Amino acid sequence: MEKPDYFFSRLSVFLFCLLFLFAFGFSSLTAEEVSNDRAYPYSLGGGVEMNLNTREGAAMGYGAALDRYFIYAEDKGLLRAGVRFAMQSDFDGISATEGDIFVRYNLLRLGPGDIFTQLSWGFSSYREDEIMANTMLTGFSAGYRFYFLGGFYVEPYIRTGFPFLFGTGVMAGHWFSF
């Protein structure tokens, strides 16, 4: 039996920890400056991800997300809902497209950002050479969104679910109001 290769999982954990330390250490905003969730309830961002989203191993991906706060406690946003679209490829003939809606709960405001958990539901479409398969998507994510420069954020995260096994990535974007 072939011994499994743990390089991807070790690299993912290392990158997630490095991004978290960078985010927490270099933000220029205080907790009071990012607590203006009612005034700026929307956010739009894009990101990159490494995941186990193909049947043959690791894939790289990119995507975009739009979300909004819906429930507040003392002017602090607690619950967000949004949509996300992503594409992944192993650069060898297998690709995946994902679209989902999500609900995010902010567990704790820590320094200049929020630690969150997120549940996702949606669809996933795989293509390998000329064969295409569609399936439902469910997922659980956790991460830390930190705010900087008065309107931007960076968000390292990890996720697991179906049909993907594991993923880690980073989103970056802007929070705003209409």
Number of C-alpha atoms within 10 A of each C-alpha: 3 4 5 6 8 8 8 15 17 11 13 19 14 12 16 21 14 12 19 20 11 11 21 17 11 11 17 12 16 14 14 9 14 20 17 13 19 16 12 17 17 20 21 19 19 18 18 18 21 23 25 21 25 21 12 10 11 18 22 19 20 18 18 18 21 18 20 22 21 14 14 13 8 8 12 16 21 20 19 20 19 18 17 19 18 19 20 24 21 20 10 10 10 20 21 22 18 19 20 20 19 20 19 21 19 20 14 12 19 14 17 24 25 22 18 19 19 18 18 21 18 17 17 22 17 21 16 13 10 7 8 12 10 13 13 14 19 19 19 18 19 20 21 28 24 25 28 19 10 12 14 16 23 23 23 24 23 21 19 17 17 15 19 18 15 20 24 23 22 22 20 20 18 19 20 14 11 6
